[in-house]
C-alpha cells in the first residue's frame, strides 16, 4: 500500500512539474507592426516580453515582424502576414537552453525600466571630456571576439581622429572617421593584440579627438584580452550555442548578446546588438533592448 501511494505521489509530482514547466509556448522577444494575440475570446495588441500559450491565436500585420523564443529555447522569426495558431508554429529542436539568455535580457530590461521610472533625472557625470565612447569601465573591458564595434557621443564637429596605443602608451595606429561609429579588428597585425610573450599586448587603449579641435577629446578607454583560461571556458560554451544559431538573424544576435552580457563580456555584447540592429533596422525592439543594455550597465547615462 505504501509502495503504491509513493508511486502515485511521484507521478503526481512529475505531472505537476511538467505542467508548470510548460505553462507557455513562446515568449515575444521582438515585435514590429500591427500584431495581435487572441487569448480566450478577445484580441489584444502583442507586446514585447509577453508570453504566448498553445491555445492562443495570432494575427500578423502587413510588413510586420515577430521574434519568438520557444519554451524549450528555440528561436523563430515570423514575417508573413496572416492568421495562425500558436500551436502550429514550427520550430527546430533545441538541445541548448537558449531561453536562459533571452530570459536574462527580458528580466534585466524590466528591471532597467523600473530604475528609469524611479530616477529623479539628475545624473552626475564624472567625465568632463567632450567625447564619450560607448564602452564599459576597465573592470568589464575584456573581449573574447576579434571585432569590436564602437560608438561615441559628442557635440564636437567631425571628422574625428581615433588613436590606438598599447599598454606601454606606444602608438599603434591612427585613423579618421567622419561618423560617430567605427570598428576595430583586433586580429590586425599592427595591434599585436594578446601576442604570447608580449606583456604590453594584453590590451589596447582607445582615444578619440576632434580633428578641427584636438582639445575636444575623450578619455582613454581600455579593451583587454580575456585571460586564456576564461577564454577557453567561455569559447566552449559559445561553441555549443553557435551550433544552434547557424543563421545570421537579428534574433540570434540578440540571444548572443544575452550570452555575452551574462558572462560580463560587454564589448562583445555591444557588437552583437549592433549586428542585430543592422540586420533589422526597422524593428524598434532591438534598438530598445540595446538602449536598456547600455543604461543598466552604466555605459550610457
N, C-alpha and C positions, 0 to 999 in steps of 0.2 A: 504493500500500500504506500509506504514511504517512498519507495523507488518510483512508483507511478506518479505520485504527487510531485516529486522532484523533477521528473521528466516534463510534466505539464508546465511547471514553473520555468524551466529552461526554455521551453518552446515559446511561452508567453513573452519572456524577456527578449527572445530573438525576434519575434514578430513586432514587438513594440519598438525595438531598436531600429528595425528596418523601416517601420512606418515613419519614425521621427527623422531618419536619415534620408527619406525620400519625400519630404513634405513640399518640395518644389522641383520643377523640371529644369528651369533655366533662371539665370539672373541676367538682367539687362545691363550691359557694360557701356554701350554707346547707342545713341539714338538720334536720328535726324528726320525731320519731316512730320507729316500727319499720320502717325502710327497710333493705333488704338488697341485696347485689350478688352475682351468681354469675359468677366468673371460672374457667373450666375446669369442674371438677366440684363445687366446694364453694361454699356460700353463706356470706357474711360480712356483719356489720353495716356499714352505709355510714357513712363518716366525712367530715366537712367537710375539704376540702383534697385528698381523694383524686381519682384520675383514673379515667375510665370508657373502656373500649375498645369499638370497634364490635361485637365478638362477645360482650360482656357482657350479662347479663340483670338486670333489676331487679324487686324486689317492693316495692311501695309500701303501707305500712300504712294502717289507717283513721285519718282525721283527721291524716294526715301531710303533710309539705311537703318539697319538694326544689327548690333553686335552682341551676341549672347555667349554665355558660358554655361554648359550643362552642369547638372548636379554631380556628375562624375568627372567634370573637369575638361570637357571637350569644347573648343571654341567653334562658333558657327556664325557666319555673316549672311544676312538676308537683304537683298537689294531689289527683288522683283515685287512689283505692286500686286495686290490682290489679297484674298482672304485665305487663311489656313488655320488648322487646329494645331495647338502646341504639341499634341501627341504625335502629329505627323511629321514634325521637323526631324530630318535625318542628320545624325552626327556620326563622326568617325569614332571608333572605340578609343578610349584614352587609358593608357597604362599609368600615367602620372597624374597626381592631384594638382593639376594646373590651377584649379579654382582656389587653391591656397593663396596664390599670389593675387588673383583678382579680388578675393575677399579682403586681402590686406589693403588693396587700393581703395575699395569701397568704404571700408571701415575707417581708414585714415582720412579719406576725403570728407566723410561725415563729421569726424572729429574736428577737422580743419575748419569746416563751415561753422560749427558751434563756436569755435575760438574766435572766428571773424565777427560773428554776431555779438559776442560778448566784449569785443575790443572797444576801447574808447576812441580809437582813430589816431591817437598820438603815438608816434613812433620815434624813438631816439636813435638816430643814426650816428654811429661812432666813426664811420668812414667819411672823411672830408674831401675825398678825391672826386673829380668831375666825372670820372668814368667808373662804372661798376660792372664787373663781369658776373655773369650768372654761373658762378662756380661755388662749391661748398667751401667751408673753412678747411684749414690744413689738416685737422683731425680726420676729416672724411674725404680727403682728396685722392684716395687710392683709385687706380683704374685697372681693369682686367683686360679690356679690349684695346685695339690699336688706334681706333678712330675716336677723337673727342670733338664733338660739335659745341662751339662756344658762342653764346650771345652776350651782348652787353648793352647797357642803357647809359645814355648821356645826352646832355644838351649841347655838347661841343660839336662843332662842324667837322665833317669829314673832308677828305679821306683820313683814315686812321692808320697809324704805324704800329704793328704788332712786333714785339721783341721777345725772343725766347732765349733763355740762358740756362746753364746747368747749375748744379748745386754749389759750384765754386764761383758763381757770378761771372762766368765766362760766356760771352755772347755766342750763341749757336746759329741764330738766323733772325732776319728781319724781313717783313713783307708788308705791303699796303693792302687795305681793303676799303672799298667805298661804302660797304654795308656794315650794319651793326651785328654781323654774324660771320663766323669763319670756322674752319675745321682744321685740326692738326692730325697728321698721320704719324703716330708715334714710332712706327717701324721705319720711317725715313732715316737713312744712314746718318744724316747730319745731326740728328738729335742724340744718337748713341744711347737711346733710352734703355735702361736696365741691362747694360752691357756687363757680362760677367767679369769680375776683377776690377771694374772701374767704380770706385766709391762715389764719384760725382755723377754717375748715371742713374742713380736710384730715383731721380725725379727731375723735373724741369720747372722753371719759373716763367710765368707769362705776364707781360705788362703791355698796356696799350696807351698811346698818346695821340692827341690830335696833331696832324701834320702841320697845320697852319699855326697852332699854338701849343707847343710841347709842354707848357705848364699845365695844360688840361690833360691830366693823365689818370691812370688807375693805380692802385697799389699792386704789388706783385702777388700773383696767385700761384699756388703750387699744384702741380699734377705729379703724383708719385706712383711708382710701381707697387703693385700689391706683392707682399712678401711671397717668395716661391712656394712655401708650404701651404699658405692660404690660397694662393692662386690655383694650385693643383686640386685642392678640395672643391673650390667653387667651380672650376672648369669641369670637374667630373659631374657635378650636379647639373651644370648648364648643358653638358652634352646630352644628358637624358632628356632634358626639356626640348632642346633643339631637334631631337629625333622626332618629336611630335609636331613641332611648329615649323614644318618644312616650307610652308608658303610665306611669301613676303606680303603679309596683310597688316593693316593698322591694328587689328585686334590682337594679332600675335605679338606685335611690337609692344602693345600695352601690357600684355602678360609678362614679357621680358622686362619691362620697366619695373613691374612689381617685384620680380625676382631680384633685380639688381638693388632696388631700394631696401628690400628686406635684408640683403647682405651688406648694406651700407656702402654700396658702390654707386654713389650718387652721380658721378660723371658719366658712367655707363648708362644709368637710368635716364639722364638728360638726353643722351644720344638716341636712346630707344624712343623716347617721347617725340623728339624732333623728327625721327623717321616715320613714326605713326602719323603725325600731322602732315608730313609731306605726301604720304600715301592717300590721305583722306582730308584734304584741306578744307572741304566744305562741311565736315562733321564736327559741330562745336564740342561734342562730348570729349574728344581727345584734347582739344585746347584747354578745356575746363579742368580735366584731370591733371594736365601738365601744370597749369597755374596753381592748383591746390598742392601739388607736389613741391613746387618751388617755395610756396608760402610756409608750409608746415615744417620744412627743413631749413628755414631761415636763409634760403639762397636769394630770395627776393622779398623785399619788405614794402 
